[in-house]
Amino acid sequence: MKVTKSGSRRKIYVKTPGGVTKVQYKIRKPQAPKCGSCGAKLLGVPRALKSELANMPKTAKRPERPFGGVLCSRCMRDKIKAQARLKKA
């Protein structure tokens, strides 16, 4: 795969075995996923490219809990409490 020079790619200076410093252009990582309710960063969800996510197992892409990968733990807790209160009434 040929990587072209582009402003959207980040420059990485790499020292080769011959002692020469060369510039490599790598694709930037995407932003961290956000909670659908409050907008906080989701923990346990990787910052990876779509092509890397496709090769990851499903369990590595999001936490194993209700609303995992969609809501943060605080919003998930609040939503479950609200559902329980509605069911009780």
Biopython code that builds the backbone (N, CA, C, O; Angstrom):
import numpy as np
from Bio.PDB.StructureBuilder import StructureBuilder

atoms = [
    (1, "MET", "N", (0.836, -1.172, 0.000)),
    (1, "MET", "CA", (0.000, 0.000, 0.000)),
    (1, "MET", "C", (0.883, 1.237, 0.000)),
    (1, "MET", "O", (1.722, 1.418, 0.882)),
    (2, "LYS", "N", (0.687, 2.064, -0.977)),
    (2, "LYS", "CA", (1.487, 3.280, -1.075)),
    (2, "LYS", "C", (0.835, 4.381, -0.257)),
    (2, "LYS", "O", (-0.345, 4.686, -0.430)),
    (3, "VAL", "N", (1.612, 4.967, 0.629)),
    (3, "VAL", "CA", (1.121, 6.053, 1.468)),
    (3, "VAL", "C", (1.644, 7.361, 0.885)),
    (3, "VAL", "O", (2.850, 7.561, 0.741)),
    (4, "THR", "N", (0.710, 8.240, 0.555)),
    (4, "THR", "CA", (1.087, 9.503, -0.057)),
    (4, "THR", "C", (1.212, 10.606, 0.989)),
    (4, "THR", "O", (0.675, 10.497, 2.091)),
    (5, "LYS", "N", (1.927, 11.664, 0.627)),
    (5, "LYS", "CA", (2.024, 12.830, 1.494)),
    (5, "LYS", "C", (0.672, 13.527, 1.487)),
    (5, "LYS", "O", (0.085, 13.752, 0.428)),
    (6, "SER", "N", (0.192, 13.861, 2.652)),
    (6, "SER", "CA", (-1.083, 14.538, 2.749)),
    (6, "SER", "C", (-1.143, 15.275, 4.069)),
    (6, "SER", "O", (-0.538, 14.848, 5.051)),
    (7, "GLY", "N", (-1.864, 16.371, 4.098)),
    (7, "GLY", "CA", (-2.004, 17.139, 5.318)),
    (7, "GLY", "C", (-2.816, 16.426, 6.375)),
    (7, "GLY", "O", (-2.682, 16.711, 7.565)),
    (8, "SER", "N", (-3.670, 15.487, 5.940)),
    (8, "SER", "CA", (-4.509, 14.777, 6.899)),
    (8, "SER", "C", (-3.756, 13.650, 7.597)),
    (8, "SER", "O", (-4.223, 13.122, 8.607)),
    (9, "ARG", "N", (-2.601, 13.285, 7.067)),
    (9, "ARG", "CA", (-1.801, 12.226, 7.693)),
    (9, "ARG", "C", (-0.757, 12.848, 8.611)),
    (9, "ARG", "O", (-0.313, 13.973, 8.383)),
    (10, "ARG", "N", (-0.370, 12.117, 9.644)),
    (10, "ARG", "CA", (0.620, 12.671, 10.565)),
    (10, "ARG", "C", (2.010, 12.201, 10.195)),
    (10, "ARG", "O", (2.196, 11.077, 9.728)),
    (11, "LYS", "N", (2.982, 13.068, 10.405)),
    (11, "LYS", "CA", (4.369, 12.746, 10.083)),
    (11, "LYS", "C", (5.008, 12.046, 11.272)),
    (11, "LYS", "O", (4.879, 12.493, 12.411)),
    (12, "ILE", "N", (5.694, 10.952, 11.000)),
    (12, "ILE", "CA", (6.450, 10.250, 12.027)),
    (12, "ILE", "C", (7.881, 10.136, 11.529)),
    (12, "ILE", "O", (8.131, 9.607, 10.445)),
    (13, "TYR", "N", (8.806, 10.628, 12.315)),
    (13, "TYR", "CA", (10.218, 10.564, 11.957)),
    (13, "TYR", "C", (10.791, 9.252, 12.487)),
    (13, "TYR", "O", (10.771, 9.001, 13.692)),
    (14, "VAL", "N", (11.302, 8.416, 11.579)),
    (14, "VAL", "CA", (11.796, 7.093, 11.924)),
    (14, "VAL", "C", (13.258, 6.993, 11.536)),
    (14, "VAL", "O", (13.644, 7.353, 10.424)),
    (15, "LYS", "N", (14.066, 6.503, 12.459)),
    (15, "LYS", "CA", (15.477, 6.292, 12.158)),
    (15, "LYS", "C", (15.627, 4.883, 11.580)),
    (15, "LYS", "O", (15.272, 3.902, 12.234)),
    (16, "THR", "N", (16.148, 4.781, 10.365)),
    (16, "THR", "CA", (16.317, 3.499, 9.695)),
    (16, "THR", "C", (17.591, 2.809, 10.196)),
    (16, "THR", "O", (18.435, 3.455, 10.818)),
    (17, "PRO", "N", (17.739, 1.504, 9.931)),
    (17, "PRO", "CA", (18.946, 0.802, 10.367)),
    (17, "PRO", "C", (20.237, 1.404, 9.805)),
    (17, "PRO", "O", (21.299, 1.245, 10.407)),
    (18, "GLY", "N", (20.162, 2.088, 8.668)),
    (18, "GLY", "CA", (21.342, 2.720, 8.087)),
    (18, "GLY", "C", (21.717, 4.025, 8.775)),
    (18, "GLY", "O", (22.726, 4.635, 8.422)),
    (19, "GLY", "N", (20.927, 4.464, 9.750)),
    (19, "GLY", "CA", (21.224, 5.675, 10.490)),
    (19, "GLY", "C", (20.606, 6.931, 9.904)),
    (19, "GLY", "O", (20.837, 8.029, 10.410)),
    (20, "VAL", "N", (19.816, 6.780, 8.833)),
    (20, "VAL", "CA", (19.186, 7.925, 8.185)),
    (20, "VAL", "C", (17.794, 8.127, 8.782)),
    (20, "VAL", "O", (17.046, 7.164, 8.954)),
    (21, "THR", "N", (17.451, 9.356, 9.091)),
    (21, "THR", "CA", (16.106, 9.644, 9.585)),
    (21, "THR", "C", (15.202, 9.915, 8.396)),
    (21, "THR", "O", (15.496, 10.772, 7.563)),
    (22, "LYS", "N", (14.082, 9.169, 8.322)),
    (22, "LYS", "CA", (13.128, 9.330, 7.223)),
    (22, "LYS", "C", (11.772, 9.714, 7.792)),
    (22, "LYS", "O", (11.503, 9.503, 8.975)),
    (23, "VAL", "N", (10.928, 10.273, 6.950)),
    (23, "VAL", "CA", (9.582, 10.662, 7.356)),
    (23, "VAL", "C", (8.608, 9.619, 6.832)),
    (23, "VAL", "O", (8.612, 9.292, 5.645)),
    (24, "GLN", "N", (7.769, 9.096, 7.734)),
    (24, "GLN", "CA", (6.697, 8.196, 7.327)),
    (24, "GLN", "C", (5.379, 8.910, 7.584)),
    (24, "GLN", "O", (5.245, 9.632, 8.572)),
    (25, "TYR", "N", (4.406, 8.714, 6.704)),
    (25, "TYR", "CA", (3.099, 9.350, 6.829)),
    (25, "TYR", "C", (2.089, 8.298, 7.248)),
    (25, "TYR", "O", (1.833, 7.347, 6.509)),
    (26, "LYS", "N", (1.516, 8.465, 8.432)),
    (26, "LYS", "CA", (0.554, 7.494, 8.966)),
    (26, "LYS", "C", (-0.805, 8.157, 9.119)),
    (26, "LYS", "O", (-0.901, 9.369, 9.309)),
    (27, "ILE", "N", (-1.853, 7.346, 9.032)),
    (27, "ILE", "CA", (-3.217, 7.840, 9.199)),
    (27, "ILE", "C", (-3.448, 8.145, 10.678)),
    (27, "ILE", "O", (-3.037, 7.378, 11.548)),
    (28, "ARG", "N", (-4.107, 9.267, 10.954)),
    (28, "ARG", "CA", (-4.409, 9.638, 12.341)),
    (28, "ARG", "C", (-5.478, 8.717, 12.917)),
    (28, "ARG", "O", (-6.331, 8.206, 12.191)),
    (29, "LYS", "N", (-5.422, 8.513, 14.237)),
    (29, "LYS", "CA", (-6.443, 7.720, 14.908)),
    (29, "LYS", "C", (-7.732, 8.531, 14.982)),
    (29, "LYS", "O", (-7.685, 9.754, 15.108)),
    (30, "PRO", "N", (-8.887, 7.862, 14.904)),
    (30, "PRO", "CA", (-10.145, 8.606, 15.046)),
    (30, "PRO", "C", (-10.346, 9.059, 16.493)),
    (30, "PRO", "O", (-9.680, 8.572, 17.406)),
    (31, "GLN", "N", (-11.266, 9.990, 16.685)),
    (31, "GLN", "CA", (-11.560, 10.483, 18.028)),
    (31, "GLN", "C", (-12.169, 9.367, 18.868)),
    (31, "GLN", "O", (-12.739, 8.411, 18.343)),
    (32, "ALA", "N", (-12.037, 9.510, 20.177)),
    (32, "ALA", "CA", (-12.619, 8.527, 21.094)),
    (32, "ALA", "C", (-14.142, 8.588, 20.997)),
    (32, "ALA", "O", (-14.705, 9.674, 20.857)),
    (33, "PRO", "N", (-14.824, 7.424, 21.068)),
    (33, "PRO", "CA", (-16.284, 7.436, 21.003)),
    (33, "PRO", "C", (-16.889, 8.125, 22.221)),
    (33, "PRO", "O", (-16.325, 8.084, 23.315)),
    (34, "LYS", "N", (-18.035, 8.755, 22.020)),
    (34, "LYS", "CA", (-18.685, 9.539, 23.068)),
    (34, "LYS", "C", (-19.992, 8.877, 23.495)),
    (34, "LYS", "O", (-20.603, 8.128, 22.733)),
    (35, "CYS", "N", (-20.407, 9.165, 24.726)),
    (35, "CYS", "CA", (-21.675, 8.693, 25.269)),
    (35, "CYS", "C", (-22.808, 9.356, 24.496)),
    (35, "CYS", "O", (-22.740, 10.549, 24.200)),
    (36, "GLY", "N", (-23.845, 8.596, 24.169)),
    (36, "GLY", "CA", (-24.974, 9.132, 23.419)),
    (36, "GLY", "C", (-25.821, 10.097, 24.224)),
    (36, "GLY", "O", (-26.570, 10.889, 23.652)),
    (37, "SER", "N", (-25.714, 10.043, 25.543)),
    (37, "SER", "CA", (-26.545, 10.884, 26.393)),
    (37, "SER", "C", (-25.822, 12.148, 26.849)),
    (37, "SER", "O", (-26.308, 13.258, 26.630)),
    (38, "CYS", "N", (-24.654, 11.978, 27.486)),
    (38, "CYS", "CA", (-23.979, 13.138, 28.081)),
    (38, "CYS", "C", (-22.756, 13.594, 27.292)),
    (38, "CYS", "O", (-22.267, 14.699, 27.527)),
    (39, "GLY", "N", (-22.250, 12.794, 26.374)),
    (39, "GLY", "CA", (-21.112, 13.192, 25.556)),
    (39, "GLY", "C", (-19.757, 12.894, 26.164)),
    (39, "GLY", "O", (-18.738, 13.330, 25.629)),
    (40, "ALA", "N", (-19.716, 12.151, 27.289)),
    (40, "ALA", "CA", (-18.442, 11.791, 27.910)),
    (40, "ALA", "C", (-17.738, 10.714, 27.084)),
    (40, "ALA", "O", (-18.382, 9.994, 26.321)),
    (41, "LYS", "N", (-16.407, 10.603, 27.237)),
    (41, "LYS", "CA", (-15.665, 9.559, 26.534)),
    (41, "LYS", "C", (-16.084, 8.199, 27.056)),
    (41, "LYS", "O", (-16.270, 8.012, 28.259)),
    (42, "LEU", "N", (-16.232, 7.240, 26.132)),
    (42, "LEU", "CA", (-16.588, 5.882, 26.531)),
    (42, "LEU", "C", (-15.321, 5.097, 26.844)),
    (42, "LEU", "O", (-14.432, 4.969, 26.001)),
    (43, "LEU", "N", (-15.249, 4.576, 28.057)),
    (43, "LEU", "CA", (-14.114, 3.756, 28.460)),
    (43, "LEU", "C", (-14.356, 2.323, 28.016)),
    (43, "LEU", "O", (-15.498, 1.862, 28.001)),
    (44, "GLY", "N", (-13.303, 1.623, 27.659)),
    (44, "GLY", "CA", (-13.434, 0.232, 27.239)),
    (44, "GLY", "C", (-13.732, 0.065, 25.767)),
    (44, "GLY", "O", (-13.896, -1.059, 25.293)),
    (45, "VAL", "N", (-13.807, 1.182, 25.025)),
    (45, "VAL", "CA", (-14.044, 1.133, 23.581)),
    (45, "VAL", "C", (-12.782, 1.645, 22.910)),
    (45, "VAL", "O", (-12.367, 2.770, 23.191)),
    (46, "PRO", "N", (-12.150, 0.864, 22.029)),
    (46, "PRO", "CA", (-10.864, 1.269, 21.458)),
    (46, "PRO", "C", (-10.975, 2.417, 20.454)),
    (46, "PRO", "O", (-11.985, 2.576, 19.769)),
    (47, "ARG", "N", (-9.897, 3.213, 20.390)),
    (47, "ARG", "CA", (-9.752, 4.237, 19.347)),
    (47, "ARG", "C", (-9.022, 3.570, 18.202)),
    (47, "ARG", "O", (-7.792, 3.593, 18.163)),
    (48, "ALA", "N", (-9.732, 2.989, 17.289)),
    (48, "ALA", "CA", (-9.096, 2.260, 16.199)),
    (48, "ALA", "C", (-9.762, 2.622, 14.875)),
    (48, "ALA", "O", (-10.897, 3.097, 14.841)),
    (49, "LEU", "N", (-9.033, 2.388, 13.791)),
    (49, "LEU", "CA", (-9.583, 2.610, 12.457)),
    (49, "LEU", "C", (-10.640, 1.566, 12.161)),
    (49, "LEU", "O", (-10.649, 0.496, 12.769)),
    (50, "LYS", "N", (-11.532, 1.870, 11.228)),
    (50, "LYS", "CA", (-12.600, 0.937, 10.867)),
    (50, "LYS", "C", (-12.032, -0.402, 10.416)),
    (50, "LYS", "O", (-12.584, -1.455, 10.737)),
    (51, "SER", "N", (-10.928, -0.364, 9.670)),
    (51, "SER", "CA", (-10.330, -1.605, 9.182)),
    (51, "SER", "C", (-9.768, -2.440, 10.332)),
    (51, "SER", "O", (-9.792, -3.670, 10.274)),
    (52, "GLU", "N", (-9.257, -1.772, 11.387)),
    (52, "GLU", "CA", (-8.746, -2.495, 12.547)),
    (52, "GLU", "C", (-9.899, -3.048, 13.384)),
    (52, "GLU", "O", (-9.801, -4.156, 13.912)),
    (53, "LEU", "N", (-10.990, -2.288, 13.509)),
    (53, "LEU", "CA", (-12.153, -2.750, 14.261)),
    (53, "LEU", "C", (-12.787, -3.980, 13.619)),
    (53, "LEU", "O", (-13.310, -4.851, 14.314)),
    (54, "ALA", "N", (-12.738, -4.046, 12.285)),
    (54, "ALA", "CA", (-13.340, -5.177, 11.586)),
    (54, "ALA", "C", (-12.628, -6.483, 11.923)),
    (54, "ALA", "O", (-13.243, -7.549, 11.886)),
    (55, "ASN", "N", (-11.339, -6.410, 12.250)),
    (55, "ASN", "CA", (-10.580, -7.624, 12.567)),
    (55, "ASN", "C", (-10.563, -7.943, 14.052)),
    (55, "ASN", "O", (-10.025, -8.976, 14.450)),
    (56, "MET", "N", (-11.145, -7.069, 14.891)),
    (56, "MET", "CA", (-11.188, -7.317, 16.337)),
    (56, "MET", "C", (-12.387, -8.184, 16.679)),
    (56, "MET", "O", (-13.406, -8.131, 15.991)),
    (57, "PRO", "N", (-12.278, -8.986, 17.741)),
    (57, "PRO", "CA", (-13.461, -9.726, 18.188)),
    (57, "PRO", "C", (-14.502, -8.775, 18.768)),
    (57, "PRO", "O", (-14.165, -7.683, 19.225)),
    (58, "LYS", "N", (-15.755, -9.189, 18.748)),
    (58, "LYS", "CA", (-16.846, -8.336, 19.205)),
    (58, "LYS", "C", (-16.673, -7.918, 20.664)),
    (58, "LYS", "O", (-17.034, -6.802, 21.037)),
    (59, "THR", "N", (-16.124, -8.808, 21.488)),
    (59, "THR", "CA", (-15.966, -8.515, 22.911)),
    (59, "THR", "C", (-14.900, -7.452, 23.164)),
    (59, "THR", "O", (-14.907, -6.828, 24.225)),
    (60, "ALA", "N", (-13.990, -7.229, 22.226)),
    (60, "ALA", "CA", (-12.950, -6.212, 22.395)),
    (60, "ALA", "C", (-13.428, -4.830, 21.958)),
    (60, "ALA", "O", (-12.774, -3.826, 22.242)),
    (61, "LYS", "N", (-14.571, -4.777, 21.268)),
    (61, "LYS", "CA", (-15.044, -3.504, 20.724)),
    (61, "LYS", "C", (-15.895, -2.703, 21.700)),
    (61, "LYS", "O", (-15.998, -1.484, 21.567)),
    (62, "ARG", "N", (-16.507, -3.366, 22.680)),
    (62, "ARG", "CA", (-17.343, -2.657, 23.638)),
    (62, "ARG", "C", (-17.441, -3.452, 24.926)),
    (62, "ARG", "O", (-17.207, -4.661, 24.910)),
    (63, "PRO", "N", (-17.784, -2.809, 26.057)),
    (63, "PRO", "CA", (-17.906, -3.508, 27.335)),
    (63, "PRO", "C", (-19.097, -4.468, 27.335)),
    (63, "PRO", "O", (-20.091, -4.236, 26.647)),
    (64, "GLU", "N", (-18.988, -5.530, 28.102)),
    (64, "GLU", "CA", (-20.056, -6.530, 28.214)),
    (64, "GLU", "C", (-21.036, -6.103, 29.299)),
    (64, "GLU", "O", (-21.003, -6.640, 30.406)),
    (65, "ARG", "N", (-21.906, -5.146, 28.995)),
    (65, "ARG", "CA", (-22.944, -4.726, 29.928)),
    (65, "ARG", "C", (-24.070, -4.109, 29.107)),
    (65, "ARG", "O", (-23.878, -3.819, 27.927)),
    (66, "PRO", "N", (-25.235, -3.904, 29.705)),
    (66, "PRO", "CA", (-26.315, -3.264, 28.947)),
    (66, "PRO", "C", (-25.880, -1.888, 28.441)),
    (66, "PRO", "O", (-25.226, -1.135, 29.163)),
    (67, "PHE", "N", (-26.240, -1.570, 27.221)),
    (67, "PHE", "CA", (-25.887, -0.304, 26.562)),
    (67, "PHE", "C", (-24.376, -0.132, 26.424)),
    (67, "PHE", "O", (-23.906, 0.999, 26.291)),
    (68, "GLY", "N", (-23.610, -1.204, 26.451)),
    (68, "GLY", "CA", (-22.155, -1.136, 26.311)),
    (68, "GLY", "C", (-21.773, -0.586, 24.952)),
    (68, "GLY", "O", (-22.280, -1.046, 23.929)),
    (69, "GLY", "N", (-20.881, 0.397, 24.929)),
    (69, "GLY", "CA", (-20.450, 1.011, 23.682)),
    (69, "GLY", "C", (-21.362, 2.117, 23.203)),
    (69, "GLY", "O", (-21.090, 2.734, 22.173)),
    (70, "VAL", "N", (-22.465, 2.390, 23.942)),
    (70, "VAL", "CA", (-23.410, 3.433, 23.565)),
    (70, "VAL", "C", (-23.513, 4.489, 24.657)),
    (70, "VAL", "O", (-23.435, 5.687, 24.384)),
    (71, "LEU", "N", (-23.690, 4.030, 25.910)),
    (71, "LEU", "CA", (-23.807, 4.937, 27.043)),
    (71, "LEU", "C", (-22.644, 4.731, 28.000)),
    (71, "LEU", "O", (-22.107, 3.629, 28.109)),
    (72, "CYS", "N", (-22.254, 5.808, 28.701)),
    (72, "CYS", "CA", (-21.232, 5.668, 29.740)),
    (72, "CYS", "C", (-21.874, 4.971, 30.943)),
    (72, "CYS", "O", (-23.095, 4.829, 31.007)),
    (73, "SER", "N", (-21.048, 4.541, 31.887)),
    (73, "SER", "CA", (-21.569, 3.755, 33.003)),
    (73, "SER", "C", (-22.556, 4.565, 33.851)),
    (73, "SER", "O", (-23.535, 4.008, 34.347)),
    (74, "ARG", "N", (-22.314, 5.864, 34.024)),
    (74, "ARG", "CA", (-23.213, 6.692, 34.839)),
    (74, "ARG", "C", (-24.591, 6.815, 34.180)),
    (74, "ARG", "O", (-25.613, 6.656, 34.848)),
    (75, "CYS", "N", (-24.624, 7.099, 32.870)),
    (75, "CYS", "CA", (-25.895, 7.232, 32.159)),
    (75, "CYS", "C", (-26.634, 5.901, 32.090)),
    (75, "CYS", "O", (-27.861, 5.859, 32.178)),
    (76, "MET", "N", (-25.868, 4.797, 31.930)),
    (76, "MET", "CA", (-26.476, 3.468, 31.898)),
    (76, "MET", "C", (-27.167, 3.188, 33.229)),
    (76, "MET", "O", (-28.294, 2.693, 33.265)),
    (77, "ARG", "N", (-26.469, 3.516, 34.332)),
    (77, "ARG", "CA", (-27.016, 3.288, 35.676)),
    (77, "ARG", "C", (-28.299, 4.100, 35.870)),
    (77, "ARG", "O", (-29.292, 3.589, 36.388)),
    (78, "ASP", "N", (-28.269, 5.369, 35.449)),
    (78, "ASP", "CA", (-29.444, 6.230, 35.589)),
    (78, "ASP", "C", (-30.614, 5.714, 34.761)),
    (78, "ASP", "O", (-31.760, 5.753, 35.209)),
    (79, "LYS", "N", (-30.331, 5.236, 33.564)),
    (79, "LYS", "CA", (-31.391, 4.729, 32.684)),
    (79, "LYS", "C", (-32.031, 3.467, 33.266)),
    (79, "LYS", "O", (-33.252, 3.316, 33.228)),
    (80, "ILE", "N", (-31.211, 2.563, 33.804)),
    (80, "ILE", "CA", (-31.736, 1.328, 34.394)),
    (80, "ILE", "C", (-32.574, 1.657, 35.630)),
    (80, "ILE", "O", (-33.617, 1.042, 35.853)),
    (81, "LYS", "N", (-32.118, 2.633, 36.442)),
    (81, "LYS", "CA", (-32.893, 3.045, 37.628)),
    (81, "LYS", "C", (-34.255, 3.627, 37.205)),
    (81, "LYS", "O", (-35.290, 3.325, 37.799)),
    (82, "ALA", "N", (-34.219, 4.460, 36.174)),
    (82, "ALA", "CA", (-35.469, 5.079, 35.701)),
    (82, "ALA", "C", (-36.454, 4.025, 35.180)),
    (82, "ALA", "O", (-37.657, 4.115, 35.425)),
    (83, "GLN", "N", (-35.929, 3.026, 34.460)),
    (83, "GLN", "CA", (-36.794, 1.938, 33.951)),
    (83, "GLN", "C", (-37.387, 1.142, 35.099)),
    (83, "GLN", "O", (-38.556, 0.760, 35.051)),
    (84, "ALA", "N", (-36.587, 0.886, 36.139)),
    (84, "ALA", "CA", (-37.062, 0.131, 37.299)),
    (84, "ALA", "C", (-38.142, 0.908, 38.037)),
    (84, "ALA", "O", (-39.121, 0.328, 38.506)),
    (85, "ARG", "N", (-37.959, 2.233, 38.138)),
    (85, "ARG", "CA", (-38.960, 3.058, 38.828)),
    (85, "ARG", "C", (-40.277, 3.099, 38.043)),
    (85, "ARG", "O", (-41.354, 3.081, 38.638)),
    (86, "LEU", "N", (-40.190, 3.155, 36.716)),
    (86, "LEU", "CA", (-41.418, 3.153, 35.893)),
    (86, "LEU", "C", (-42.151, 1.821, 36.013)),
    (86, "LEU", "O", (-43.380, 1.783, 36.083)),
    (87, "LYS", "N", (-41.392, 0.733, 36.036)),
    (87, "LYS", "CA", (-41.980, -0.604, 36.119)),
    (87, "LYS", "C", (-42.682, -0.803, 37.468)),
    (87, "LYS", "O", (-43.734, -1.439, 37.544)),
    (88, "LYS", "N", (-42.077, -0.245, 38.538)),
    (88, "LYS", "CA", (-42.604, -0.400, 39.889)),
    (88, "LYS", "C", (-43.922, 0.329, 40.069)),
    (88, "LYS", "O", (-44.818, -0.168, 40.751)),
    (89, "ALA", "N", (-44.050, 1.496, 39.467)),
    (89, "ALA", "CA", (-45.233, 2.337, 39.659)),
    (89, "ALA", "C", (-46.454, 1.825, 38.930)),
    (89, "ALA", "O", (-47.519, 2.437, 39.005)),
]
sb = StructureBuilder()
sb.init_structure("model")
sb.init_model(0)
sb.init_chain("A")
sb.init_seg("    ")
for serial, (resi, resn, name, xyz) in enumerate(atoms, 1):
    if name == "N":
        sb.init_residue(resn, " ", resi, " ")
    sb.init_atom(name, np.array(xyz, "f"), 0.0, 1.0, " ", f" {name:<3s}", serial, name[0])
structure = sb.get_structure()
